């Protein structure tokens, strides 16, 4: 019982230490610093635990150099630096006159059904004629040779109908291919984010070049180098407090997303990654920061 109360007291002491430190530094808190309860099976917080601040930098979870899978001339570009883009949004269009013409031709062929309908009608007619003459053969009015010729004509007509259906299927696939080719000339954003940089303009050719740099700013992270002496005292899922180096310093609450299992021998440090939700986009990626962990012993 005494150790449980001692651990709780230590956590309150740790939280108070951070609060005193931040208040003396003129820092604004995005969320109050609290003592976080840990499962009983984990070791208790050291009674003399003092928050250790580690330097870091806030980075976006995703940064995309938006490019085109094909070469072409930009004829439309609907973004500027600082614009917000949605996943799937068309941000640029390449010259596509030839592709548009091919698509219309392929569509006409794919939708053509007159040839199939005529051949199908011919097959039905020849089938009925064969059935009528089969009765006449029994009555010795029509010869077997004539009946064989009718069978042959019906067989040829059926093959023509099957060929026409295959040609229509090929035309439909060509239409789908032409449509996909045209779609490739529409450049879409692969993420929700912000245009950090516009690299090309209308009239320029896209060839082994990025059109723009997009940044996902709703989820941020920071990689922090921590002394090997602290290894085992920081756990994934725990909370960290990240102080942002803004004109008016701000403290953001972060979750420990990853703790490296390897210690770098030269620096005698290991990496800890913290994740920060930035739904209101109040935190600018790239800002310097410092982080404090509620370490356990």
C-alpha positions in Angstrom: 0.0 0.0 0.0 2.8 2.4 1.0 4.6 1.9 -2.4 1.4 2.6 -4.3 1.0 6.0 -2.5 4.7 6.7 -2.9 4.4 6.1 -6.7 1.4 8.4 -7.0 3.2 11.1 -5.0 6.2 10.8 -7.3 4.0 11.3 -10.3 2.4 14.4 -8.8 5.9 15.7 -8.0 6.9 15.0 -11.6 3.9 16.9 -13.0 4.5 19.8 -10.6 8.1 20.0 -11.7 7.1 20.4 -15.3 4.4 22.9 -14.5 6.8 25.0 -12.4 9.4 24.8 -15.2 7.0 25.9 -17.9 5.4 28.7 -15.9 8.8 30.2 -15.2 9.5 30.0 -18.9 6.3 31.8 -19.9 5.0 28.8 -21.8 1.3 28.3 -22.9 -0.1 24.9 -22.2 -2.3 23.3 -24.9 -3.3 20.7 -22.2 -2.7 20.7 -18.5 0.3 18.6 -17.3 -0.9 15.7 -15.3 0.5 12.7 -13.5 -0.3 9.7 -15.7 -1.3 6.5 -14.0 0.8 3.4 -14.9 -0.2 -0.3 -14.5 0.8 -1.8 -11.2 3.1 -4.4 -12.9 5.3 -1.6 -14.2 8.0 -0.3 -11.9 7.1 2.7 -9.8 8.2 6.2 -10.8 11.4 7.2 -9.2 10.7 9.5 -6.2 13.4 11.9 -7.3 12.4 11.8 -11.0 13.0 15.2 -12.7 11.8 15.9 -16.3 14.7 15.8 -18.7 14.1 18.0 -21.8 15.5 16.7 -25.1 15.8 18.8 -28.3 13.8 17.8 -31.4 12.1 19.1 -34.5 8.4 18.7 -35.5 8.0 17.0 -38.9 5.0 16.0 -41.0 3.9 12.3 -41.1 3.8 12.4 -44.9 5.7 14.6 -47.4 5.0 13.9 -51.1 6.8 15.0 -54.2 3.8 15.0 -56.6 4.8 13.8 -60.0 3.2 12.4 -63.2 3.6 8.8 -64.4 3.8 10.0 -68.0 5.5 12.8 -69.9 3.4 15.8 -71.0 2.8 19.5 -71.1 0.9 21.1 -68.2 -2.2 22.9 -69.5 -4.0 23.4 -66.2 -2.6 23.8 -62.7 -5.1 24.6 -60.0 -2.9 25.0 -56.9 -0.8 27.6 -55.3 1.6 27.5 -52.4 -0.3 27.2 -49.1 -3.5 25.8 -50.7 -5.3 22.9 -48.9 -5.8 19.8 -51.0 -8.0 16.7 -50.5 -7.0 13.2 -51.4 -8.1 12.5 -55.0 -8.4 16.2 -55.9 -7.3 17.0 -59.5 -4.5 19.5 -59.1 -3.1 19.5 -62.7 -4.0 18.4 -66.2 -1.6 17.5 -69.0 -2.2 18.1 -72.7 -4.7 15.4 -73.8 -6.2 16.3 -77.3 -5.0 13.1 -78.9 -6.2 11.0 -76.0 -9.6 12.7 -76.1 -10.0 11.8 -79.8 -9.0 8.2 -79.2 -11.5 7.9 -76.3 -14.3 9.1 -78.5 -13.4 6.7 -81.3 -13.1 3.8 -78.9 -16.4 4.7 -77.3 -18.2 4.7 -80.7 -16.8 1.3 -81.5 -17.7 -0.1 -78.0 -21.3 1.1 -78.3 -21.9 -0.1 -81.8 -24.4 -3.0 -81.7 -26.0 -2.9 -85.2 -23.6 -5.5 -86.6 -24.3 -7.9 -83.7 -28.1 -7.4 -84.0 -28.1 -8.1 -87.8 -26.0 -11.3 -87.4 -28.2 -12.5 -84.6 -31.3 -11.9 -86.8 -29.7 -13.8 -89.6 -28.9 -16.8 -87.3 -32.6 -16.9 -86.2 -33.8 -16.8 -89.8 -31.5 -19.7 -90.9 -32.5 -21.7 -87.9 -36.2 -21.4 -88.7 -35.5 -22.2 -92.4 -33.5 -25.3 -91.5 -36.3 -26.6 -89.2 -39.0 -26.1 -92.0 -36.9 -27.8 -94.6 -36.1 -30.7 -92.3 -39.8 -31.7 -92.5 -39.8 -31.3 -96.3 -36.8 -33.7 -96.5 -38.9 -36.4 -94.8 -41.6 -35.8 -97.4 -39.0 -36.1 -100.2 -39.7 -32.6 -101.3 -36.2 -31.2 -100.4 -33.0 -33.1 -101.0 -30.5 -34.0 -98.4 -27.9 -31.9 -100.3 -30.0 -28.8 -99.9 -30.5 -29.5 -96.2 -26.7 -29.9 -95.7 -26.2 -26.5 -97.5 -28.6 -24.9 -95.1 -26.8 -26.4 -92.1 -23.5 -25.0 -93.4 -25.0 -21.5 -93.9 -26.4 -21.6 -90.3 -23.0 -22.7 -88.9 -21.2 -19.9 -90.8 -23.8 -17.3 -89.6 -23.3 -18.5 -86.0 -19.5 -18.1 -86.3 -20.0 -14.6 -87.8 -22.2 -13.7 -84.8 -19.6 -15.0 -82.3 -16.9 -13.0 -84.1 -18.9 -9.8 -83.9 -19.4 -10.3 -80.2 -15.7 -10.8 -79.7 -15.0 -7.7 -81.7 -17.4 -5.7 -79.5 -15.6 -7.1 -76.4 -12.3 -6.0 -77.8 -13.7 -2.5 -78.6 -15.0 -2.2 -75.0 -11.6 -3.1 -73.6 -10.0 -0.6 -76.0 -12.4 2.0 -74.7 -11.5 1.2 -71.1 -7.8 1.5 -72.0 -8.3 4.8 -73.7 -10.2 6.1 -70.7 -7.4 5.0 -68.3 -4.8 6.7 -70.6 -6.8 9.9 -70.4 -7.2 9.5 -66.6 -3.4 9.4 -66.3 -3.2 12.9 -67.7 -5.1 14.1 -64.7 -2.7 14.6 -61.7 -4.5 14.0 -58.4 -3.3 14.6 -54.8 -2.6 11.2 -53.1 -3.1 12.8 -49.6 -5.1 15.3 -47.6 -2.6 18.1 -47.0 -1.1 21.5 -47.9 0.9 22.6 -50.9 4.3 23.4 -49.4 5.8 24.3 -52.7 4.8 24.6 -56.4 7.6 23.5 -58.6 6.2 23.7 -62.2 3.8 26.1 -64.0 1.4 25.9 -66.9 3.2 25.3 -70.2 6.2 23.4 -68.7 6.9 19.8 -69.5 6.6 17.1 -66.9 9.5 14.8 -67.4 11.4 13.3 -64.4 10.3 16.4 -62.4 7.9 16.9 -59.5 5.0 19.2 -60.0 4.6 20.2 -56.3 5.5 19.2 -52.8 2.6 18.3 -50.6 2.6 17.9 -46.8 0.2 16.1 -44.6 -0.1 18.3 -41.5 -2.9 16.7 -39.5 -0.5 14.2 -38.0 3.0 15.2 -37.0 6.0 13.5 -35.3 9.3 14.1 -33.8 12.3 11.8 -33.4 14.2 12.4 -30.2 17.7 11.1 -29.3 17.7 9.9 -25.7 20.7 8.9 -23.7 21.3 5.1 -23.3 21.1 5.6 -19.6 17.3 6.1 -20.0 16.8 2.9 -22.0 14.0 0.8 -20.5 12.4 3.8 -18.7 10.4 5.0 -21.8 7.5 2.9 -23.1 5.4 3.0 -26.3 1.9 4.3 -25.6 3.0 6.6 -22.8 2.6 10.4 -22.9 5.3 13.0 -23.6 5.1 16.8 -23.4 6.6 18.6 -26.3 7.5 22.3 -26.0 7.3 24.2 -29.3 9.8 26.9 -30.0 7.3 29.5 -31.1 7.3 33.3 -30.3 5.0 32.3 -27.5 6.2 28.8 -26.5 3.4 26.2 -26.5 3.3 22.8 -25.0 1.6 20.0 -26.9 0.7 16.5 -25.6 2.2 13.7 -27.6 2.0 9.9 -27.6 5.2 7.8 -27.7 4.7 5.9 -31.0 8.0 4.0 -31.2 11.0 3.3 -29.1 14.1 1.9 -30.9 15.4 -1.5 -29.6 18.9 -0.7 -30.8 21.4 1.8 -29.1 23.7 3.7 -31.4 27.2 2.9 -30.2 28.9 6.1 -31.2 26.5 8.5 -29.6 25.3 6.1 -26.9 21.7 7.1 -27.6 18.5 5.5 -28.9 15.6 7.0 -30.9 12.2 7.7 -29.5 9.4 8.8 -31.9 6.5 10.8 -30.6 3.2 11.4 -32.5 1.2 14.6 -32.3 -2.4 15.1 -33.6 -2.6 18.5 -35.3 -6.3 18.5 -36.5 -6.7 22.2 -36.1 -3.3 22.7 -37.8 -2.1 25.0 -35.1 1.4 23.5 -35.1 3.6 24.3 -38.1 5.8 21.4 -39.3 9.5 22.3 -39.1 9.4 24.1 -35.8 12.1 23.3 -33.2 11.0 21.7 -30.0 12.0 20.0 -26.8 10.4 16.9 -25.2 10.0 15.7 -21.7 9.2 12.1 -20.8 7.5 10.6 -17.7 10.3 8.0 -17.2 9.9 5.0 -15.0 12.6 3.1 -13.1 
